[in-house]
């Protein structure tokens, strides 16, 4: 495991600070505050289905409101809701949405911290813990049976070697190191634990940043890391099988991450030496051989696919220094992106998640008294 940075359930402090961190290999990590002992009761919402009803804006629903140091929504599935505490380890709770009964309470082992996302379906949940500090960094993965609450290591899968896991409902992708010490991208199914290797790269290069859509996995390949020859590029591969293809860059070797859906890719670019890696330039190609169109500046590492759309977050800063965050979306056939959500000035947004074709995002109201966070959702 190469990364020493841990991206945990809610990147609240990162987003609130709007920090310009210098982290060429991974996402910044947040600080944590103690969590209360009570378990929240999220408000049920009906999962959305891809309706493809044009560009009509969906209605946003309030899902969960909590103190800043309370529980935070990781994801919400048809049957279950997943929250994570603000304790240092990131205790993860999975509860039945109807009965409110807690079926899993996952406390990471000493020295480990919970990692997002939680991959979940009607029967199973996959939770990853990471120990990134010290001489022996490790990654642990457990699969929970939600009918019994029992956890077992998914030994049928190649071991996880990089912290990032990309997930779309019950399909997920991650990096593993094989017997030849190559970094390989693995696509797997949560229910069956069947997996396939998409591609591999020789050490010291590695594969990272997987983002899974309904039909494609998009990921990055880093060659010659921590050297002057460092090169990071984006590749895509169909979930149904087949080889990975590179996404031609606007500027070679500084692609960061992206998402692909129905042949179209939205990706961002920022250099490893750029003093502000919190923001990056985004582009779109409607197909592999179409020209790249600029989409402006986006918040780095917030591009994802959900339903029929590719979404990302942006940030604008007023002359007074006040920040305003927005969520944009795009799909093939649109000449320009559509503004899906605009937060009030001073309200920060965490990176989005998607489950059952519904997008979730947490807003932090830090100027209010008392401060609080509110998770909202919209079916796409």
N, C-alpha and C positions, 0 to 999 in steps of 0.2 A: 504494500500500500504506500503510495508516494505522497499522498496529501497529509498535511498536518492540520488542515483547517476543517472544521466540522460544520456542515450546514444542517441545522436542526429544524424541528417542526415548524416554528414560526420565526421568520427572519425579521422580527419586529424591530429590534434595536438597529439593525442594519438599515432598514427602510426608513425609520424615523430619523436617523442621523443623516440620511442621504449621503453616506460617506463616500469619499474618493479613495478607496483602498487600492493598494498595489499588490494584487494577488493574481499573477499570471496563470496559475494552474488550477484555481478552484474558486468557489464562492466564499465570501467572508462569513465569519461565524458571529452569532449574537452573544450578548451577555444574558444572564438569567437572574431572575428574582424568585424568592420563595413562593410557593403556590399554596392556596388554602386547602383545607382538608376535605371540603365538600365537593361533590361531583355535580357538574352542571347538568341542566336538563334542556338540551337543544330543542328548538321548535321544529317539528317535522315539516318537511316540504315534499312535494311530489316530484320525483326525478323527471327530468325532461327527456324527450326523444327528438332525434334529428327530424325536424319538421320541414326544413328547407322552404320556409314560407317567405322567401324574399328577404328584404332588408328591414322588415319591421322589427323595431327594438323590443326585446323581451322585457317582461316585468321582473324587477329585482325583489327578492324576498329576504326578510331578516331571519337568520338562522340561529345565531347565538350571540348574546351580549354578556360580557364578563369584564371584571377588573383587569387592568393591564397585567397584573401578576397572578391571574387566574388560569383557567383552562382555555386552551385554544383549539379550534377545529382543525384537524388534519384532513379529514374528508368525511363525506356522508354518502352512504350507499343505500340501496333500496331497503335493506333490512336493518342496517347497523349504522351507528355514528361513531366516529373515531376522534377522540380529543387527546391533547397532550398537555401535561402540567408544566408550569414554569419552574419546577424544581430543577436543580442542576443536571440531574440525569435525564430528565424528560420522560417522566412516567406516562405511559400510554394506556388509555382506557378505551375499550370497545364495548358499547352498550346497545341493547336491542332498542330500536326506535319506537316500537309499540309499547312494550312493557316497561321500558327504561331500566331493565335489569342489566347490570354489568356482567358481561360474559368473559371478558379478559381484562386483567390489570397487569400490565407488563412493566416491571421495574428492571432497568438495565443492571448488569453486574457492576460491582464496585470498579470505578475507573472508566466505565463505558458511558456513552451518551447516545440517546436515541437519535436516529437519522430519518429524514423524510425521503420518500413518502411511505405510507403503509399501503401495500397492495392488498386489495380485499375483493371478495365476491360473496355469494350467498352462503358459502360454507367455510371458506378459508381466509386467513389473513397472514401476510408476510411482514415481519418487523425486523428491522436492521439496527444493530447497535455498533458503535465504533469507539475504539480507543486510539486516539491520534497522537497523544503525548507520550513521552518516555521512550525507552530503548526498544520496546516491543509493541509497536502498533498492531492492532488487530481489528478485524471485522467479524461480527457474529450475526448470523441470520437464523431466525426461528419461524416456523410455520405453525400457526394456531388453528386447531379445529374449533370452529365457533359453536358447534353443537355440544362440545364437552369442555372447552376451555383448555384442552391439553396442548402443550407445545412440543414440537420435535424438530431437530435440525433437518433441513431438506437435503439429505445426503445424496439423493439421486441427481442433484444439480452440480455442475462445476462450481468450485468455491468462488465467492465474491472477492475481488481484489482491489476494487476502487469504490469509494463511498457512494457515488451517484447511482441511483436506480431510477430508470424511467418507466412509467406505468400508464396503461390505458385500460381501465377496468381490470380484467383478470389476466392481461398479458403484460409482461414486463421485460426489460432489457437491462443488462449490466455488463461490467468487464470482469474477466477472469484470467488468471495466469495459467498457461498450460505447461505440460512437461518439458517443453522446449524453452521455457521462460519467455514465451511470447504473450503479449496482451491480446486477448480475444474478446470480441463482442458476442454475448450470448442473448438469445431471445427465448423466453420460456413461458409456459402456461401455469398459472397458479393452481388450478384444479388437478391437472395431471402430472405436473412437474416434468413434462416432456420439454426438451430444449434442443436448440440447434446453434451451431457456431456460424455467425455471419461472416466474419473475417478476423484475421490476426495481424499483428505487427510486431517486429522483433524489438527486444529491449535494446537501448533504454527508452525507445518510443512506447507509447501506450494509447489506448482508446478510452474515451470518457464522454461525459455529458449526453447520455442517451435520452432522447425524447420520443415517445411512442404515440402515434396517432391511430386511427381506426384501421389504417392499411400500411403504414410505413414506420420504420425506425430511422431516426436521424441522429447522428453522433459525430464526435470530433476525433481526429487522429493527431496526436502530438508527436513530432519527430525531433530528435536532438534537444530534449528539454533542458533548460538551465544552461544553454550555450548560446553563442552568437548566431548559430545556424538554426535556432528553434523555428519550427514551422507548425502551425496549427491550421487544419483544414476540416471542412464539413463533408460528410458522406451520408448517403441514404441507401436503404435497402428495403424491399417489400417484405411485409410480414409473412406473406405466403411462400416465401423462398426466393432464391436468386441471389446474384452477386451484388455487392455494394458499389455505388457509383459516386464519384466526387461531385460536389456542387461547385461549378466554376465561381471563383471569388471575384469581387470587385478589386480587391487588393490582396495579392497572394500572401498566404501564411499568417494572416491575422484574423481568420474567421473564429468566432467564439462558439456559438450554439445556434440551433434553429429547429424548425418543425416542418414536416412535409405531409401533405394531404392531397390525394388524387393527382399526384405528379407535380404539384406546385410546392415550392419551398420558400419560406421566409427565414432569413438568418441575419445574424449581426456580426460586426467586425470591430475589433479593438486590439491595438498592439500591446504586447507584453510589457513594453516600457512606457506605455501611455500613463501619465500621472493621474488620470481620471478613468479608471476602469469600471466605475459604477454605471457609466453610460457608454453606449456604443452606437455605431451607425448601422441601420437595418436596410435590407434589400429584399426583393422578391423576384423570383423567376417562375413563370407559370408552367414551364416545362424545362427539361434539361438543356434544350438548345435555344430557348427564348432569351431575349436580352434581359439584363438585370435592371430593375427599376428601383431607385432609392425610395425609402419609406421614412426617412428622417432619423432622429435620434430616439433610441429606446433605452429603457432601464435594462442593463445587461442581465442575461440569464432569466428573463421573464417570458420568453416566447414559448408557446405551447399550442397544441391542437386540441379542440374540443368540439364534438359534434361535427358539423359541416364547416367549421371555421378554424382559422389560425388567429391566435390572440397574442397581445403583448401589452406591456405597460410603458407609459411615457411620463416624463416629469418636466414641468416648466417652473422657472424661478422668476418671480417678480423683481422689480428694481429694489423693492424693500427687503429682498431675501426670502420672502415667503414662498414655500413650495406648494405646487398643486400637481396631483397625480391623476392620470387618466388611463382607461383601458380602451384599446382599439382592437378591431377585428377586421379580417379580410378573408375572402374566398375567391376562387377563380371566377373571372368574369367581371369583377369590380375594378373600375379604373383607379379608385382611391379607397383607402381604408375608411371604415365607419367608426365613429366614436360610440362605444358601447356604454361607457360609464365615466363620469367625471366626479372626483371627490371634491369636497369643499376645501378651500385653501387651508393649509396647515394640517390636513388629515392625511396620514401616510397609509400606503397600501403594502401588504405583504405580497410575495409572488403568488400567482393564482394556482389552483389545482382543478382537475376535472375528474368527474365521476358520473357515470350514467348519463353522459351528454349534458351535464350541468356544470357550470363553472362556479367556483367558490373563491372568495377573496376576503381577507380580513382588513378592516380599516381601524386605524389607531387614532383615537380622539384624545390627544395629549394636552390640548389647551383647555379642556373642560375641567370642572371640579365636581366630583372626582374624575380622574382619568379612566377611560375604559376602551375596550376594543369591541368591534361588532363585525361578525361574519355575515356576509350577504351572498346570495346565490342567484343565478339566472339560468333557465333552461335554454339550450341553443339548438 
